[in-house]
Amino acid sequence: MKKISVLILLSLILNTQPANAVDVLPQPFFDYLGSKYLAKPGIILLDGASKEVVYESGSTILRSPASVLKLTSATAVAMTLDSTTVFTTSLYKTEKRGVFVILGENDPWMTSSAKYRDANKRAYTPTLIKKAFASDKKLKKITLLYRGVSGTELYKAKRALGRRASVVYKALDKNIDPKSLITEKVVEIKSPQLLKMIKFALLYSDNLLSQRLVMLATTKSGYAADKNGLNEMMNEKLTALGVDTTGLHLEDGSGLSGGNRISAVTVSQLLLKIRSEPKLKVVYDSLPTSGQSGTLIGRYHSTAPQAVGLVKAKTGSTRNTVSLAGFATSGEKEYIFVVIADHVGRTKRMQNAARSAIDRMLGTITKPSVTGLTTIVAESATATVIN
């Protein structure tokens, strides 16, 4: 009898000890992680509540993260500007016929693509040129003096309208007060709120929009609009959050460049902040959901159908990288995960196989959250049942 009691006591003690990863995670998790298509990725899995590392491998190695890097860009923007910010771009007449002034706020939402305008209700830059000509039917040629608008965007706008020879544009001298030139406002274009742009950039992994947003955050923070300024700004923002930026190097804010470097550990620490910081809720809310939205809408249905709707994450894909980073629901628990496979083959087949391995791996630990708990009071006892 005494021996049985000792065995029971030992069993209780063992069951209250923190479990190693191999004890917590099912074997299929490791089987999929060991796929040759992932080629020993950087991976880290955290318990979202305790913030403890459940499993990690190669998580401190600096890697090319592809579009997972957009998490840093969205974070920087959300920390720099209010999510309700709206950008205005206006076209004005001047006293000189045919000369107009464009004053903008570097609206990241503007586009010269009619396709994107129609599909996504984007602010359409050619509208400025069209309105200028429409303001005086006799005009054959116009000059646009601009500030707060990209010269590249104006070039694309006049190409889109086929008015290349009849539109001249020139940046307004910084020493000139535009109020001394303008007379009548011709048209004004307003962007949607910043939160919509952040959501669009993350949900559909829009490279150009992400780059514009992060450079806006860079200049608004007082740094130069170049790579050095970008890196200085990002280090400042992430460090302020308590995120370790060791080795972080950015060539852009979209993740397109193979020269970008970040560790899975840094991304995981950022995800913890995205989940807990009120100003970063817009980033969390904007992430694609497995099998349901954005860049994850076509995934999980065939690979891990049990995980549909249970993963919120940023996808990433370049010539050599397939990545995924975000949050996975596992009953009452939420995992934070980062997977950066930066030695994936370049073929579409290899990259799809890598994505499949990641999705199947996460499918082994996801399960619906426990809901519908109801307390039933009996005559002699209190019991909790799950509906």
N, C-alpha and C positions, 0 to 999 in steps of 0.2 A: 504493500500500500504506500509505504514511504517512497519507494522507487518511482511509482507512478506519479506521485505528487511532484517529485523533483523534475521528472520529464515534462510535466505540464508547465512548471515554472520556467524551465529552460526555453520551452516553446514560446511562452509569452514574452520572455526577454528578447529572443531572437526576432520575433515579429514586430517589436517596437523599435528596432534599430533601423537607421537609414539604409535603404537598399542600394546596392551598386546598380549601374546602368543595365548590366546583363540580367539582373534580377527583376528590374522594373519593366524593361522593354521586351517585347516578344521576339523570339528568334527570327521570324520573317523580316522584322525591321532591319536587322543586321544583314540578312540575305540580300535584300534589295539595295542596302547601302553598299554592299560589296560588288555590285554590278560593274562589269568591266567598262560599261559606257560612262560611268561616273568618274572612273579613274582617280580614286582616292581624293574626294573633294574635301574642302574645308567645311566642317559641320559643327554646329553647336545646338543643343536642345536644353532649354531652361524651363523650370517650373515657374509659371507666371506669378504664382502667389508668394512662394518662398524666395524666388529669384536664384535658387540653387541650380547648379549645373547637373543635369540628369545624364547627359552624354556629350562628349566633344572629341573631335579628332581633327588635327591640323587647323584648329580654329584661330590660332595666332599668326598664321602665315598670311602675308599680304598677297592678295589675289585681284585679278581683274573681275569686277562684279557684274558687268553688263548693267541692265536697267534697274537692278536692285539699288544702284547708286541714287536713283531718283528719290529714295527715302530721305537721303541727306538734303537734297535740294528742296523738297517739299517742307522739310522741317525748318530749314533756314528761312524760307519765305514766310511760313506761319509764325515764326518767332520775330520776324522783322516788321511785318505789316499786319494790320487788323484784317481779319478774314472777310469783313464787310466792305473793304476798300473797292471803289469803282474808279476806273480810269477814263478820262475824258480827252478827246482829240477834236480840235476845232479848226475850221477853215475860215479865214477872214479876207475880205477885200482890203486893198490899200488905196491910197490916192492915185497911184499910177495904174492906169488901165492894163489889165492882163497880168498884173503882179499880185500874187496872193501870199498870205502867211499861214502856215500850219503850225499850231501850237498843241503839243501833246504831252502826255505823262508817261511816255514809253509803254503804252498799252501792250502787254504780251499777247492779248487775244486777237490782235489784228492779223489779217491774212489777205493775200492777193489771189488766193485760189477760190474760184467760184464753187468748186466741188466742196471744199471745207466750209465755205460760207453757207451753202444750202444744206449740207448734212448736219452741221453743228451750230448753225446760227452765229457764226463768227462775225466780228466787226470786219467790214470789207473795205480795204484801203482804196481801191479804185473809185469808191464812192466820192472821195475827196476831189479827184480829178474831174469826174463826171459833173459834179456840182459846180466846179469852177467854170467849166465851159458853158454849162446851162445858165449860169448867172448873166452871161452876155452872149447872145446868139451869134454875134459878129466876130467873136474871138477865134482866131486860127491857131494861135500859139499862146502858151501861158508860162509864167515863171513862178515856181514855188519856193519860197524861203521857209525853211522848216527848223523847228526845235522840238525835241521830245518825241521825234519819230525817226525810225531807222532809214537812212538813205538807201540801203539795200531794199527795204520794203517799198519805197517809192519807185525804185527802178523796176521792181517786179510789177508794181501797179500799172505803170505806163505800158509795160510789155503786155500785160493782160488785156489792156484796152486797145492795143495796136496804135498807141499815140506816141511812139518813141521819139519821132522827129519834132513833135509839136509841144513837148513838155520839157522844160528845163528846170532842174531843181538844185538848190544850193543851201547848205547849212547856214542858218542865221548866225552872224557874228556874235560871239558871246558878250561883246561890249555894247551891243545894241539893245535898247529896251524895246521889245516888240510893241508896247503900247504906243510908242511914238510913230508906228507905221500903220497899225490896223485902223480900219474904219468900221465897216459893217460885217457882222458875222453871217457867213453864208450857210454853214451846216455844222452840226455838232454830233459826234459819235460817242456813245457811252458803252463801256464794257459791262458785262455782268459782274457780280461780286467776285472777289478774289477766291473765295471758297469754291466757286464753280470751276475756276481754272485749275486749282489744285486737284480737285476731284477728277477732272478730265485728264490731266497730265498723268495721274497715277492709274486711273481706271483703264485708260487706253494706251498708256506708255508713250505719250506724245513727246518725241525727242526735242523738236524745235521749241515747243511751249515750255518744256522743263528747262531748257537752256536759257530762254528769255527770263523766266521767273527767277532762276538762281542768280543771273547777272543783275537783275533788278534788286535783289536782296543784297548783292555785293555793293553796288553803288549807293543804295540807300543807307548802308552801314558805314559809308565813308571810305570804302576801298576802291582802288583802281579797277576799271572794267577790263581786266585781263586775267590770265591764269594765276599770277601771283596774288592779285587781289582776291580772286575766288578762293584760293587755298587759305589765305589769312582770315577771310570772313568765315569760312566753314570751320576752321579750327576754333575761332572765337565762339561761334554759336554752339558747337558741340561740347566744347570744354565747359561753357557756362551751364550746360545741362548735366555735367558730371560724367560725360562720355569720354572714354580713353581714346584719343586720336593718334596713338603711336603708329607712325609709318604712313598715315593717311596722305595720299597724293591724288589730286584731281587734275585731269586734263580738260574736263568739261563737266557739265552738270547733268548730262543725260545718260551717261554710261556707255556711249557709243565707242569712245576711244579705248583701245587695248592698253593704253598707258595708265589708266586709272588704277589705283591700288587702295585696298581697304581689307581689313581682316574680318572674319566672321564674328569674332568677339566684339569688335567695334559696332557692327551692325546689330548684334543682339542687345548690347547695352542701349543703343538708340531705340530699339523696339520697346524696351522696358519703359523708356521715357515717353514714347508715343502713346503707350497704353495708359500712362498715369498723369501726364501733364495736361491740364485743361486746354492750353493754347494749341496743343498738338492733336486734340480730338478730331479736328478736320482731316488730319493725315490718316488716322485710323479709320475713320468713316469712309474715306475715299478709296480704300483698298479693294481690289477685285475679290469676289467670293467664288470658291470652287464650284465649277459647274453651273454658275448662275449669272455672273456678270463680268464685264471687262475682258481682260486678256486671259481669264481663267474660265470663261463661259464654255469653251469646247473641251475642257479637261475634266478628268475624274469619272465621267459617265461610264466609260468602258474600262478604265484602269483601276479605279477604286470608288465604285458607286456609293459605298457606305460613307464616304467622306464628302459627298456633295453637300454644300452648304455649311460645312464645318471648318473650312480653312479660309482665312482672310490673309492674302499675301501679295507681295509685289513680285512679279515675274521678271526674268532677265534672260536675254539671249543675244549673243554675238557669234562671230565665226568660231571662237574656241570655248565659249562659256555658255553654260546653262545654269541658271540660278533661281532660287526661290527663297523668300524670307518673309516671315509674318507670324500668324497666330493659328493654333490648331485646337479645337475643342475636343476634350476627352472626358465626357461625363461632367462631373463638377469641377474638373481641372481644366486649365488652359495652359498649353505649351507655347513657348516662344521658340521659334526655330529659324536657323539660317543654314542654307546649303549653297555653297558656291563651287561648282564643278568647272574649273577653268582649264581643263585639259581634254575637253570633249572633242571628238572628231568633227570635221567641218561639214560632213554630209548631212542632209536632212534626215536620213534614216538614223544616223548615230545620235543626232540631237533629240529626235523624237523618242528614241530609246532611253536617253538620259532623263528626259522629262517624265516618261512613264515610270522609271525606277524611283524617282523622287516622289511622285504621286502615290505609287503603291506603298512605298515606305511609310509615308504619312498616314495612309489608309489603315496601317496596322495599329495605330495608336489613337485614331479618332473614333469618337462615338457621341451620340447626341447628348446634350446637356440634360441633367435630371430636372424635370419640371413636373408641376402638378402635385407637389407634396401636400397631402391632406391629413390633418390630425383628427383621429376618431377617438372620442372619449367613451369607453365602455363602463359598465357598472363597477368593475373591479380593477381595471387597468387602463393605461393609456398606450395606444399603439399608433405608429405612423405607417401609412401605406402609400404606395405609388400608384396613381391612377393610370 
